[in-house]
Amino acid sequence: MTGWIAVAGLGPGAAALVTPEVTAALAEATDVIGYIPYVARVTPRAGLTLHASDNRVELDRARHALELAGQGRRVVVVSSGDPGVFAMAAALFEALEAGPAAWRALDIRVLPGITAMLAASAKAGAPLGHDFCAINLSDNLKPWELVERRVRLAAEADFAIAFYNPRSRARPAALERTFDVLRDVCGDDRPVLFARAVSTPEEVLRIVPLGQAQGEMADMRTLVIVGSSRTRIIAREAGPILYTPRWAP
Amino acid sequence: MTGWIAVAGLGPGAAALVTPEVTAALAEATDVIGYIPYVARVTPRAGLTLHASDNRVELDRARHALELAGQGRRVVVVSSGDPGVFAMAAALFEALEAGPAAWRALDIRVLPGITAMLAASAKAGAPLGHDFCAINLSDNLKPWELVERRVRLAAEADFAIAFYNPRSRARPAALERTFDVLRDVCGDDRPVLFARAVSTPEEVLRIVPLGQAQGEMADMRTLVIVGSSRTRIIAREAGPILYTPRWAP
């Protein structure tokens, strides 16, 4: 039995942001498993079976990967961005822990990728140049009370904050409520970056002060970064640069 | 004048983790600027001038890059990991903001890379699978009181926490004091990952409970991740998997 699983990050979209390690794993794979739009980014070839599935079936997908690897298949589970950040790696390990003991003998690797906040930050400047945090606003994974408490503490700690999945279908008001919490702690002046579909042809970046930020400015392909008290904007003809200095007084 | 600057992330060490975008920028460059061990990772070639400098001269390095680009040179400023995370991108923009107005017309791009916490997380499993934060323990960039306050709030928010530069020369006790603060808030049971030189031949991973974590377990090449209350270990013959489930009650 020579099966294995590689949980691989495809980065934010551009082929130039896929690591050679991930490209090599895809070249050796017999099976690719993932959410439909991510599997669509893998070039089909003879000997490679593509298993595309809908959203919200992460655990089914993980068990499928574990079963196939147990049969000797070489399986790449694809995520957008980095697989370890709000993506398939944790789902795979949830399934592994709850599954048959034999699964623990499988060869499993996680292959990192450029996660959305790093790609968005790079396009905008360097808003994550000082301490920061990342919060997933997706529904169903935690109660709203925990989100609100965490956002409030993050603002009190003066982190720059990256918000993933800011407009999930089941919790469309989450981002608007989050902005309300942040305005309550931070006032209206913090710069807010809406970075949509970074590194793809649909890329759009927009920066507004927190007082003007609205939930509707994000969709499911948007990554939102709210600056810390230190985050600054450099005005330029070619467009603003958003960055957070490395130091704080 | 066709000069430009690309502030590029070389990833944690392995060539297989350098993005094609960064490789392409290096192939077009006339000058590479950076800290000695990072410049040493760039293959010399005819027509490419390597400018290696010591640590703690980030602003000098940034001004040098801006001057060279203003003279029409094609300059890659190299960082380890991702240039936007506690690295050269913010330093470049600090120099840009304080410098001559003409610098704002320069063509400047930031090219993201695999930052240390993503590489360490991937090797260990998926400890950053739920909300998390990143804190730089490096000296001289902020007062200790701010570090301590931020660590305490991050623990109260129940983030997994990645610590960069845990053992800087000028503040050798920072990590030990940080563990003391965390034990005060979280108790002794949290798993702590010490990930040294990930993706290089010197890679070593070690996981201990917070009660046994000591500052001396890290050196300047170590990334430390302290789990949240939800972070778990899956025991396996091939070595433990450290991960944080996607959900929280």
Interface residues (C-beta under 8 A of the other chain):
Chain A: G11 A14 A15 A16 L17 V18 T19 P20 E21 A24 E58 D82 P83 G84 V85 F86 A87 A89 A90 A91 L92 F93 E94 L96 E97 R104 A105 D107 I108 R109 V110 L111 P112 G113 I114 T115 L118 A119 S121 A122 K123 G125 A126 P127 L128 G129 H130 D131 F132 C133 A134 I135 N136 N140 L141 K142 P143 L146 R149 R150 L153 A154 E156 A157 D158 F159 R232 I234 A235 R236 E237 A238 I241 Y243 T244 P245 R246 W247 A248 P249
Chain B: G11 A14 A15 A16 L17 V18 T19 P20 E21 A24 E58 D82 P83 G84 V85 F86 A87 A89 A90 A91 L92 F93 E94 L96 E97 R104 A105 D107 I108 R109 V110 L111 P112 G113 I114 T115 L118 A119 S121 A122 K123 G125 A126 P127 L128 G129 H130 D131 F132 C133 A134 I135 N136 N140 L141 K142 P143 L146 R149 R150 L153 A154 E156 A157 D158 F159 R232 I234 A235 R236 E237 A238 I241 Y243 T244 P245 R246 W247 A248 P249
